[in-house]
Amino acid sequence: MKKYSLVIVVLVFVFVLASCGDKKQKEESTQVNYSKVEIPAFSADSAYAYVKNQCDFGSRVPESKAHKQCGDYLVSFLKQYADTVIEQNFTTKLYNGKAVKGRNIIASFNLASTDRAMFASHWDSRAWADNDPDANNHKTPILGANDGASGVGVLMEMARCLKLKPQKIGVDIVFFDVEDQGCPEWDKSDITDQSDWCLGAQYWSTHTHVPFYQANYGVLLDMVGYSNPRFAKESQSMNYASSIMDKIWKIAADRGFGNMFVNENTGGVMDDHVYVNKDAKIPMIDIVNHDPTTSFFPYWHTVKDDINCISKNTLKAVGEVCLVAIYSAS
Ligand SMILES: [Zn+2]
């Protein structure tokens, strides 16, 4: 994922349209008190273990042995809980033109429902610690405990919860591959449109796992495990799906997580949700640790993005907020 600054008039137009269409939902979401919505107990210990399990494979760089092993682990894990699990294999091209194989993984719950919500995260980890303070590490792959494994760990625990208590809406959990292999800082290639990021999401958004797939909304989780997180209202999410953002932030406030989900706007980031919004036309927000004055989190794209970054409390807060969004749907 990459910081992003996109100021396009078209987005303002999209924003206006989205605002009109979602007015009813917005009014409803600000009136509901989400503190009493009953959800299955989200185990922070389990979510943490799932993050650690991914890291224990090593760096999940596409086409590496650890990547293959972790992908197989995620598929077999999800098959225990979901109605269906689809593996979407694809070939894409990295920033330098090199072809690379990827695998998106999609787990679906309550397939009979056409009223669906989508929750996603990327499961690959970056091939280079190009933001590390030590230049000797700039070509070392990262473990991506927070940048990758945290969102996946939360969604894995959510999958276990979804099996425990039926839900009225259908839910799809999507693990995107090849999100974080954009041009490294030390390479001077100039990819001005940042199309070298989010390659799995780009593929999925133009080749959804089932034809004509639609969801009412989507929530992307990225870097959702740091001990002192700051989830602000990211501008791409606000442009495309402000009513979803307001609802999720209201849920967080009602559940006592307003210290993490701050009521502040922040700049845009290039992340998987941009393509889901733009190409798949599903309004999707990004819950992402983003502090405009520093960075995404102190160890972003460094060799220190390991299990020591991860807080069980943060994983639990994010998981509970997502589960309330699902179980409050009528
Ligand atoms: Zn990243």
Residues whose N, C-alpha, C, O or C-beta is under 5 A from the ligand:
A	BS01	ZN	M1 D147 D180
